[in-house]
Amino acid sequence: LGGTKFQGNESEELVKAIAPKLEATAGPTVKFVTGGMAGVQEAFAKNCGDGSRVWNLLPLGQSSGFGRGTDINAGADLEERKAIFGL
C-alpha cells in the first residue's frame, strides 16, 4: 500500500482524501492491511475512518505507532513479512 515517501506534491493530500472515501464505500466486512510503515501507509491508516478496519502487519516486537488500527505481529523481518503477504 505505498512507500515511505510521497512522490508528488499532492500525493499526501490525495491519500488523505481517498482513505475515508474508500472506507465509507467498501463493504462492512472489508479490512485494510498495511505494513505499518511511515509515509503513505501511515497517512492512509490515520485517515481511514476510525481505524477499526485497519490492520498493520509488522515484524515481531514492533509497533506502528499510528494510533489507529490494530497492530499484528508476524514474521521476524521484512523478508518474512513479504512471504506472509505472498510477495
Sine and cosine of phi, psi and omega as CSV:
sin_phi,cos_phi,sin_psi,cos_psi,sin_omega,cos_omega
0.00,0.00,0.69,0.72,0.11,-0.99
0.97,-0.22,0.32,-0.95,-0.08,-1.00
-1.00,-0.03,-0.11,-0.99,-0.03,-1.00
-1.00,0.08,-0.15,0.99,0.02,-1.00
-0.76,-0.65,0.58,-0.82,0.08,-1.00
-0.99,0.14,0.68,-0.73,-0.10,-0.99
-1.00,0.03,-0.53,0.85,-0.03,-1.00
-0.88,-0.48,0.26,-0.96,-0.03,-1.00
-0.87,0.49,-0.57,0.82,-0.05,-1.00
-0.99,-0.15,0.03,1.00,-0.10,-1.00
-0.86,0.51,-0.71,0.71,-0.03,-1.00
-0.90,0.44,-0.70,0.71,0.01,-1.00
-0.90,0.43,-0.56,0.83,0.03,-1.00
-0.90,0.44,-0.72,0.69,0.03,-1.00
-0.88,0.48,-0.69,0.73,0.00,-1.00
-0.90,0.44,-0.51,0.86,0.02,-1.00
-0.99,0.16,-0.59,0.80,-0.04,-1.00
-0.96,0.27,-0.64,0.77,-0.10,-1.00
-0.80,0.60,-0.79,0.62,-0.03,-1.00
-0.93,0.37,-0.53,0.85,0.02,-1.00
-0.93,0.36,-0.66,0.75,0.03,-1.00
-0.90,0.44,-0.69,0.72,0.00,-1.00
-0.89,0.46,-0.64,0.77,-0.05,-1.00
-0.95,0.30,-0.49,0.87,-0.08,-1.00
-0.99,-0.14,-0.33,0.94,0.03,-1.00
-0.96,0.29,0.50,-0.86,0.02,-1.00
-0.85,0.53,0.38,-0.92,-0.09,-1.00
-0.91,0.41,-0.27,0.96,0.01,-1.00
-1.00,-0.05,-0.09,1.00,-0.02,-1.00
-0.95,0.30,0.70,-0.71,0.09,-1.00
-0.89,-0.46,0.48,-0.87,0.00,-1.00
-0.92,-0.40,0.80,-0.60,-0.06,-1.00
-0.93,-0.37,0.80,-0.60,0.11,-0.99
-0.91,-0.41,0.14,-0.99,0.10,-1.00
-1.00,-0.08,0.13,0.99,0.04,-1.00
0.94,0.33,0.39,0.92,-0.05,-1.00
-0.99,-0.12,0.46,-0.89,0.06,-1.00
-0.91,0.42,0.24,-0.97,0.05,-1.00
1.00,-0.06,-0.79,-0.62,-0.08,-1.00
-0.86,0.51,-0.72,0.70,-0.06,-1.00
-0.90,0.43,-0.67,0.74,0.02,-1.00
-0.91,0.42,-0.69,0.72,0.02,-1.00
-0.88,0.47,-0.66,0.75,0.03,-1.00
-0.89,0.46,-0.78,0.62,-0.05,-1.00
-0.86,0.51,-0.68,0.74,-0.05,-1.00
-0.95,0.31,-0.27,0.96,-0.04,-1.00
-0.90,-0.45,0.15,0.99,-0.02,-1.00
-1.00,-0.09,0.99,0.17,0.00,-1.00
0.84,0.54,-0.63,-0.77,0.00,-1.00
-1.00,0.07,0.02,1.00,0.03,-1.00
1.00,0.07,-0.04,1.00,-0.07,-1.00
-0.93,0.36,-0.28,0.96,0.00,-1.00
-0.96,-0.27,0.16,0.99,-0.01,-1.00
-0.98,-0.21,0.76,-0.65,0.05,-1.00
-0.85,-0.53,0.83,-0.55,-0.02,-1.00
-0.97,-0.25,0.94,-0.35,-0.03,-1.00
-1.00,0.01,0.89,-0.45,-0.09,-1.00
-0.77,-0.63,0.38,-0.93,0.09,-1.00
-0.88,0.47,0.39,-0.92,0.01,-1.00
-0.78,0.62,0.72,-0.70,0.07,-1.00
0.99,0.11,-0.01,1.00,-0.01,-1.00
-0.95,-0.32,0.38,-0.92,0.09,-1.00
-0.73,-0.68,0.43,-0.90,-0.05,-1.00
-0.97,0.25,-0.58,0.81,-0.08,-1.00
0.97,0.26,0.20,0.98,-0.05,-1.00
-0.94,0.33,-0.50,0.87,-0.10,-1.00
0.97,0.24,0.13,0.99,0.04,-1.00
-0.63,-0.77,0.59,-0.81,0.03,-1.00
0.99,0.11,0.03,-1.00,0.01,-1.00
-0.93,-0.37,0.83,-0.55,0.06,-1.00
-0.99,0.16,0.75,-0.66,0.05,-1.00
-0.85,-0.53,0.77,-0.64,-0.01,-1.00
-0.98,-0.20,0.79,-0.61,0.03,-1.00
-0.38,-0.93,0.70,-0.71,-0.01,-1.00
0.99,0.12,0.51,-0.86,-0.05,-1.00
-1.00,0.08,-0.40,0.92,-0.09,-1.00
-0.39,-0.92,-0.09,-1.00,-0.03,-1.00
-0.86,0.50,-0.66,0.75,-0.02,-1.00
-0.89,0.45,-0.66,0.75,0.03,-1.00
-0.94,0.35,-0.58,0.82,0.05,-1.00
-0.91,0.41,-0.63,0.78,0.05,-1.00
-0.87,0.49,-0.65,0.76,0.02,-1.00
-0.90,0.44,-0.63,0.77,0.04,-1.00
-0.90,0.44,-0.66,0.75,0.04,-1.00
-0.96,0.28,-0.22,0.98,-0.03,-1.00
0.99,0.14,0.41,0.91,-0.01,-1.00
-1.00,-0.03,0.00,0.00,0.00,0.00
